[in-house]
Amino acid sequence: MLNIDSLKLQLSPEETAVLRGERGATLAKVMKTIVLYGEALGAERLVDIEGDGHFVISWSTPGIAAPIELLDQLVEAGLRTRFPFTLDPKPPLDFENLSLRPEQELVVERMFHAQAGYDRRMLQLGLRDPNAYTCNPFQPEVGNIPERGAILAWSESASVIYANSVLGARSNRNGAVIDLLSNILGKIPLTGLLTDQGRRATWLVELQAADLPSPQLLGAAIGKKILDGVAFIVGLDRLLGPGLSEDTRDYLHELGAAAATYGAVGLFHVENITPEALDFGRDLLAPDHATWTLTDQELQDMLGSFPVPGSDGDPKPQRCFIGCPHLSIRQLHWWSQQIRNALQARGQDRLAIDTFLCAAPQVLQKFKAGGEAFDQLTAAGVKLTPTCPEVLYEADVMTGETVITNSSKLRAYSTARFIPDEVLLDILVSGEIGGERRE
Amino acid sequence: MTRSFKGRALLAGALEGEALVSRVGFNTYASYSTSLHFPVERALCADRSNQQLFGKNLSEKILCLPKSIGSTSAGAVWLRVAMLGIAPKALLFSQDIDSLAAGGLAVAEVWSDHRIVAVDQLGDEFLETVQEGDRIEIREDGTVRVR
């Protein structure tokens, strides 16, 4: 049992009162959970959470979601998060956009039969609005954009790393359920990436690439190498240009998602680009940091390490998912333009493969309202969806289908085959993996 | 020969059991992914990338590992396996516990009726010494005896 008198974690009188149950039994359980978490991580004290949340617990599936019984205890006690929160994408229940077979839809419906009740409880507990579901909450259309230095308790790994690295906010990689409970309490243990010391770089990554590499491969290579370290990347500003343009933000979002997937990276600094690197430069490097030179060969090795499912069978893919993590509106327009150009070059009207672009509901709404680009994509046979393709693999409905993606994250959590952007378009138009342009 | 190691008792308990050993990071969600959705009598490790544990019964064993790895989605897994009655008896970490395991075990401790005993900081030598099938005795103070 937790002995309040022998805690290493220093609690304020108010926090101790909560732990003793003076503000209700359920809030005491929430506090006890966070205290145990802080004790295990060696934190000295709790700190206040200072901004909106973003959590990974958007699906009602057991083992990922918080159990309904737990949510009901929180709701019945009248508890809500101190700040509103957004959630990862909804499960794939928008069947009109996913072109699933009836038997596949049945599996998904069964797996997410409790989703409506789950969504309702999320709203009761502080979900910002019924459409606040995306893994790219930083887009202006969505508007969950934390301020620099703000203490957060987020969980979606791709969002944590972007908030830390590109926005300069402060969050550890918290797990599912802890995210919700800490934001209800409004407090989180002060440790790791919340501290100045924890944000110092343990790795100097010297990028020596001839051209701007795929962020999907660069992030994966960094994650695989440094695991849960903090990277200070040099050489990327030469290829991206200084500062944080929209293009650079999108690039770093993809890089971070991959680094968080192939390792457990929660923060990277990019020389002359990211906010803390701009302010402190190489002083961010920890005295005992390691150094790694990352060349084109390492990136090729990373690509070569990805398995090629289905390579012995039919090379014709049935589906392509683009947008893991969710696309920005700039990226939607970029893909629209690229698809239009590729079709015109081959004299075709439609893509040869069922292609799905994934983005936040608010981003899709704005894109559709823009008219021409959306109409062209629709005419080309492209579907737009606010869901998460990864969930289809959780539901095991993709078995037997050949699926391709430009996302190294989706590749890691599925049997989808990773195809770099530069060859993906040719495959989408030709319908054949063997028919792509060779360099 | 009995070897003794001293770690930090995170969720203390005194018990004995049989060791299962992962010498690589234990991917929690990948390991339990096939045991979560529908009732099962035991949890068979589903992580194909873990050569030591794939296909083995994780339930009621003492799981020895360096630390856990994988998706932040895994935070609810320990609560789920505790509620289903298919959790290991104990987790013995050779390194500092990671944030995902720390959070997951804290949630399971408070929100289920089942304690998963946890000891960390047992050291590299512990993980080099312990073998699958060894009898392990855990004491309240975080002492672990392997025989």
Boltz contact constraints between the chains, C-beta under 6 A:
constraints:
  - contact:
      token1: [A, 29]
      token2: [B, 110]
      max_distance: 6.0
  - contact:
      token1: [A, 32]
      token2: [B, 110]
      max_distance: 6.0
  - contact:
      token1: [A, 33]
      token2: [B, 106]
      max_distance: 6.0
  - contact:
      token1: [A, 33]
      token2: [B, 107]
      max_distance: 6.0
  - contact:
      token1: [A, 33]
      token2: [B, 110]
      max_distance: 6.0
  - contact:
      token1: [A, 36]
      token2: [B, 106]
      max_distance: 6.0
  - contact:
      token1: [A, 37]
      token2: [B, 102]
      max_distance: 6.0
  - contact:
      token1: [A, 37]
      token2: [B, 103]
      max_distance: 6.0
  - contact:
      token1: [A, 37]
      token2: [B, 106]
      max_distance: 6.0
  - contact:
      token1: [A, 40]
      token2: [B, 10]
      max_distance: 6.0
  - contact:
      token1: [A, 40]
      token2: [B, 97]
      max_distance: 6.0
  - contact:
      token1: [A, 40]
      token2: [B, 102]
      max_distance: 6.0
  - contact:
      token1: [A, 41]
      token2: [B, 102]
      max_distance: 6.0
  - contact:
      token1: [A, 56]
      token2: [B, 72]
      max_distance: 6.0
  - contact:
      token1: [A, 56]
      token2: [B, 73]
      max_distance: 6.0
  - contact:
      token1: [A, 62]
      token2: [B, 36]
      max_distance: 6.0
  - contact:
      token1: [A, 62]
      token2: [B, 37]
      max_distance: 6.0
  - contact:
      token1: [A, 62]
      token2: [B, 80]
      max_distance: 6.0
  - contact:
      token1: [A, 63]
      token2: [B, 36]
      max_distance: 6.0
  - contact:
      token1: [A, 63]
      token2: [B, 76]
      max_distance: 6.0
  - contact:
      token1: [A, 63]
      token2: [B, 77]
      max_distance: 6.0
  - contact:
      token1: [A, 63]
      token2: [B, 80]
      max_distance: 6.0
  - contact:
      token1: [A, 64]
      token2: [B, 73]
      max_distance: 6.0
  - contact:
      token1: [A, 64]
      token2: [B, 76]
      max_distance: 6.0
  - contact:
      token1: [A, 70]
      token2: [B, 111]
      max_distance: 6.0
  - contact:
      token1: [A, 155]
      token2: [B, 72]
      max_distance: 6.0
  - contact:
      token1: [A, 157]
      token2: [B, 72]
      max_distance: 6.0
  - contact:
      token1: [A, 172]
      token2: [B, 99]
      max_distance: 6.0
  - contact:
      token1: [A, 173]
      token2: [B, 72]
      max_distance: 6.0
  - contact:
      token1: [A, 173]
      token2: [B, 99]
      max_distance: 6.0
  - contact:
      token1: [A, 175]
      token2: [B, 72]
      max_distance: 6.0
  - contact:
      token1: [A, 175]
      token2: [B, 75]
      max_distance: 6.0
  - contact:
      token1: [A, 175]
      token2: [B, 100]
      max_distance: 6.0
  - contact:
      token1: [A, 175]
      token2: [B, 103]
      max_distance: 6.0
  - contact:
      token1: [A, 175]
      token2: [B, 104]
      max_distance: 6.0
  - contact:
      token1: [A, 176]
      token2: [B, 73]
      max_distance: 6.0
  - contact:
      token1: [A, 176]
      token2: [B, 75]
      max_distance: 6.0
  - contact:
      token1: [A, 176]
      token2: [B, 76]
      max_distance: 6.0
  - contact:
      token1: [A, 177]
      token2: [B, 75]
      max_distance: 6.0
  - contact:
      token1: [A, 177]
      token2: [B, 76]
      max_distance: 6.0
  - contact:
      token1: [A, 177]
      token2: [B, 107]
      max_distance: 6.0
  - contact:
      token1: [A, 178]
      token2: [B, 75]
      max_distance: 6.0
  - contact:
      token1: [A, 178]
      token2: [B, 103]
      max_distance: 6.0
